[in-house]
Amino acid sequence: MSSITVRNLDESVKNSLRVRAARHGWSMEQEVRQILQQTVAPEQAGQISFVERVNRRFAGLKVESLPIPSRQIARTPPEFDMP
């Protein structure tokens, strides 16, 4: 496994990270690993399919409240007279 060092991190970001890690019940280091894993790994491995991205995009949409348009009569097809 590799390790990295992040320099010049704003104190407010570090504090937010500490609070977030405490909320999840693990260390700040584990929190950073989780964030990186969730953000970078799926893109790299191509694990997020198109369907999953669409589902995430429209997850909060209340499908039941969308109006269903009434059916319309299909137009009459053109007639081609053959000589």
N, C-alpha and C positions, 0 to 999 in steps of 0.2 A: 504494500500500500504506500501511497505517496502522502506527503504533507505539504501544506502551503502556509505562508504567513501573510496576513493582510495588514498593511501599514496605513497610517493616516485615516483610520476609521473614525467617523464622528462619534462623539460620546453619546449622543442621543440614539444613534443606530445601535451602538453597543448595549445601551440600557434596554432598548426595545427588544433586542435579541435575548438578553438575559431574562426579561419578563416572559417572552414567548417560550423560551426553554423551560422556565419554571412552570408555566401553564401545562406543558406537555410532560413534565416530570422527569426531564433529563438534562444533561449538561449543555452549555452553550455550544461546545464542540459538536455534540450529537445533533443539535438543532441546525447548525450550519451544514452538516453532512446531509440531513434530511432535506433542507432547502435546495442544496445543490443537486441531490439525487432526483428530486421531483421536477426540477427545472431543466437540468441539462441532460440527464441520462435518457429520458424518453425521446427527446429530439434526436439525440445521437443514435439511438438504437432503432428509431423508427417505430417505437412501440405504440404510439398514439395513432390510431387509424383515422381516416377521414370521418367515418361514422361517429367515432368517439368525440372528435372535435366538434362535429355538428350537434351531437347530443349535449355536450357541455355548453355550447353557445346558446342553445335554446332551452336549457333545463328549467328556467324560471317562467317560461311562457305557459300561460293557462290555455291549453289547447281547447278545452271544453267551451271557452267563451268566444272562440272564433266563429264568425257567421259562416254558414254553409250556403253558397249561392244555389239558387234553384236551377234545375236543369232547363236548358233551352232547346228549342227544336233545331235539329241540324239543318243546315241549308240544303237546298235542292242541288244535287250535282248537275254540272253542265251537260248538255246533250251534244254529242258530236255526230252530225249526220255524215254517213259514209256515202260517197257518190257511186 
